Amino acid sequence: MKLKLTRPICFFDLEATGTNVAKDRIVEISILKVYPNGNKESFTYKVNPEIPIPEVTSKIHGIYDEDVKDEPTFKELSSKVMSVLKGADLAGYNSNRFDIPMLAEELLRAGQDFDFSNIHAVDVQTIFHKKEKRTLEAAYKFYCDKELIDAHSAEADTLATYEVLEGQLERYEDLEPGIKWLSDFSKFSHFADFAGFIRYDEEGHEIFSFGKHKGKKVAQVLDQEPGYFSWLQNADFPLYTKKVITGIQLKKLATK
């Protein structure tokens, strides 16, 4: 069973200076864009993060400061990235927890306001963990019967992720090939932001998932404690989380 696409989907993978979405930066991005007619095009860019890459991180993905010192910054690449992603859904391996939040942060830092609310996001790792619970290398061997060469290279991981998803569709008859269905299946929780600070309750209202207001409606808290909005905006939260909170605040003010 092949993917059923109604619009393009971009499989992508990021290598970064670390895993802190709010503070770390992208050092490599690879995108494989698959079209409904089966055509594919790929893009891989090294990125100057403008901050040092910790040695422990470089040993994992093999990218050192010297490798990216003359490469463009993400801000310089952001228009190209936006043009590739425009009108497409997204897919990756552990992408809902890392790659998409990191991408959202970098785009916002670059002044690019990409609307993630209108896309479907398929996390191939989640599907794999729900079915088999293993790593990407094991997934590639299990579904594709191939050895993953150059693991932690963004380009190799991106192509492997695409092939693994196609292998999953072949293996599991209960999986549907539509992107919306796969997106819903690969979600662990329903969050309003990517970092998991704001989630939805059973009625679809945004609620806090942390701190002293955990479980309370965001709009209600902002109404009862006006200073909390300023604290959230000045605290060390991801930019996309702040954007979501700002949207809730503006919507609340507009209804008064």
C-alpha positions in Angstrom: 0.0 0.0 0.0 1.4 3.3 -1.1 1.0 6.8 0.5 -2.2 8.4 -0.5 -1.3 12.1 -1.1 -3.7 15.0 -1.8 -0.8 17.5 -1.6 3.0 17.3 -1.3 4.6 16.1 1.9 8.0 17.0 3.1 10.0 14.4 5.0 12.7 16.3 6.8 15.5 15.8 9.4 17.5 18.3 11.4 20.9 18.1 13.0 21.4 20.8 15.7 23.8 22.1 18.4 21.7 20.3 21.0 18.1 19.3 21.9 17.0 22.5 23.7 14.4 23.9 21.3 14.5 27.4 22.8 18.3 27.8 22.9 19.9 25.4 20.4 20.3 26.0 16.6 20.1 24.0 13.4 23.4 23.0 11.8 22.0 20.9 8.9 18.5 20.5 7.4 17.6 17.9 4.7 14.2 17.8 3.0 12.7 15.2 0.7 9.6 16.6 -0.9 7.2 13.9 -2.3 4.4 15.0 -4.7 1.0 13.3 -5.2 2.2 12.1 -8.7 5.1 10.3 -7.1 7.8 12.8 -8.1 10.4 13.6 -5.5 13.0 16.4 -5.0 15.5 16.7 -2.2 17.4 19.6 -0.6 20.2 19.5 2.0 21.8 22.5 3.5 24.6 22.9 6.1 23.8 25.8 8.4 26.0 28.2 10.4 24.3 28.2 13.8 26.2 31.3 14.9 27.0 29.6 18.2 29.6 26.9 19.0 28.7 23.3 18.5 29.4 21.3 21.6 32.0 18.6 20.9 29.8 15.9 22.5 27.1 16.8 19.9 29.6 16.9 17.0 30.7 13.4 17.8 27.1 12.3 17.3 26.3 13.9 13.9 29.8 14.5 12.7 29.4 18.2 12.1 32.0 20.5 13.6 32.3 24.3 13.9 34.9 24.2 11.0 32.4 22.5 8.7 29.8 25.2 9.0 31.7 28.4 9.6 31.4 29.5 6.0 27.8 28.2 5.5 24.7 30.5 5.4 22.8 31.2 8.6 19.3 29.8 8.9 17.9 33.3 8.5 19.7 33.5 5.1 18.2 30.1 4.1 14.8 30.7 5.6 13.1 32.0 2.4 14.3 28.9 0.5 13.1 26.6 3.3 9.7 28.4 3.3 9.3 28.0 -0.4 10.0 24.3 -0.2 7.6 23.7 2.7 4.8 25.9 1.3 1.6 24.0 0.7 3.0 20.7 2.0 2.4 18.5 5.0 5.4 17.4 7.2 6.8 14.0 8.2 9.9 12.9 10.1 11.3 10.6 12.7 10.7 11.9 16.2 9.6 15.1 14.4 6.6 15.9 16.6 8.8 16.1 19.6 12.0 17.7 18.2 12.3 18.5 14.5 9.0 20.5 14.1 9.4 22.4 17.3 13.0 23.3 16.4 12.0 24.3 12.8 9.2 26.5 14.2 11.6 28.3 16.5 14.2 28.9 13.8 11.6 30.2 11.3 10.2 32.6 13.9 13.7 33.8 14.8 14.2 34.5 11.1 11.0 36.5 10.9 9.2 33.8 8.9 5.7 33.2 10.3 4.9 29.7 8.9 1.4 28.6 9.7 1.7 25.1 11.3 -1.9 25.0 12.2 -2.9 24.1 8.6 -0.6 21.1 8.1 -0.7 17.4 9.0 2.4 16.1 10.7 3.3 12.4 10.5 5.8 11.1 13.0 7.2 7.9 11.7 8.9 7.1 15.0 5.5 7.2 16.8 4.1 4.7 14.4 7.1 2.5 14.7 7.0 2.7 18.6 3.3 1.9 18.6 4.0 -1.1 16.4 7.5 -2.3 17.2 9.3 0.1 19.7 12.8 0.3 18.2 15.4 2.8 16.8 15.6 4.2 13.3 18.4 1.9 12.4 16.4 -1.1 13.6 13.3 0.2 11.8 15.2 0.5 8.6 16.5 -3.0 8.9 13.1 -4.4 10.0 11.0 -2.7 7.3 13.4 -2.3 4.4 15.9 -5.1 5.2 18.8 -2.7 4.7 21.6 -1.4 6.9 21.4 2.3 7.6 24.8 3.8 6.5 25.8 7.2 7.8 23.2 7.3 10.6 22.8 10.8 12.1 23.5 12.3 8.7 20.4 14.4 8.0 20.2 13.3 4.4 20.6 9.6 5.1 18.1 9.7 8.0 15.6 11.6 5.9 15.6 9.1 3.0 15.5 6.2 5.5 12.5 7.7 7.2 10.6 8.0 3.9 11.4 4.4 3.1 10.4 3.2 6.6 7.0 4.8 6.3 6.4 3.1 2.9 7.5 -0.2 4.6 5.1 0.4 7.4 2.2 0.9 5.0 3.2 -2.4 3.2 3.4 -4.3 6.5 0.4 -3.1 8.4 -3.0 -3.5 6.7 -4.7 -1.4 9.4 -2.7 1.6 8.5 -4.4 4.0 6.1 -2.3 5.8 3.5 -3.9 9.2 3.9 -1.7 11.8 5.5 -4.4 13.1 7.9 -5.0 9.6 9.2 -1.3 8.9 9.7 -0.9 12.3 11.3 -3.7 11.5 13.9 -2.3 8.0 14.4 1.3 9.3 15.1 0.2 11.8 17.8 0.8 10.9 21.4 -1.1 13.9 22.8 -3.1 16.8 21.5 -1.0 19.9 22.2 -1.7 23.5 21.1 2.0 24.2 20.9 4.9 21.8 20.0 6.7 21.8 23.3 3.7 20.5 25.2 3.2 23.5 27.6 -0.3 24.1 26.2 -2.7 21.3 25.5 -6.4 20.9 24.8 -9.0 19.6 27.3 -11.8 17.3 26.2 -13.9 20.3 25.1 -11.1 21.7 22.9 -10.1 24.6 25.2 -6.4 25.4 25.7 -5.1 24.5 29.1 -1.8 24.8 30.9 0.1 21.5 31.3 2.7 22.8 33.8 3.2 24.9 36.9 0.8 26.3 39.4 -2.0 26.7 36.8 -1.7 23.1 35.4 -5.0 21.9 34.1 -6.6 25.4 34.1 -7.9 27.2 31.0 -5.3 29.6 29.6 -7.8 32.3 28.7 -9.3 32.1 32.2 -5.9 32.4 33.9 -4.9 35.3 31.7 -8.1 37.1 32.5 -7.8 36.5 36.3 -4.1 37.1 36.5 -3.1 39.7 33.8 0.5 39.8 34.9 1.0 36.2 34.1 0.9 36.9 30.4 3.9 39.2 30.7 5.8 36.7 32.8 5.2 34.0 30.2 6.4 36.3 27.4 9.6 37.1 29.3 10.3 33.6 30.6 12.5 31.0 28.8 9.7 29.4 26.8 9.9 28.5 23.1 8.9 31.3 20.7 6.1 29.1 19.2 4.6 28.5 22.7 4.7 32.3 23.3 3.0 32.8 19.9 0.2 30.4 20.8 -0.3 32.2 24.2 -0.4 35.5 22.4 -3.0 34.2 20.0 -5.2 33.1 22.9 -4.7 36.5 24.6 -5.7 38.4 21.4 -8.7 36.2 20.9 -9.8 36.8 24.5 -9.4 40.6 24.1 -11.3 40.6 20.9 -14.4 39.0 22.5 -14.6 41.6 25.2 
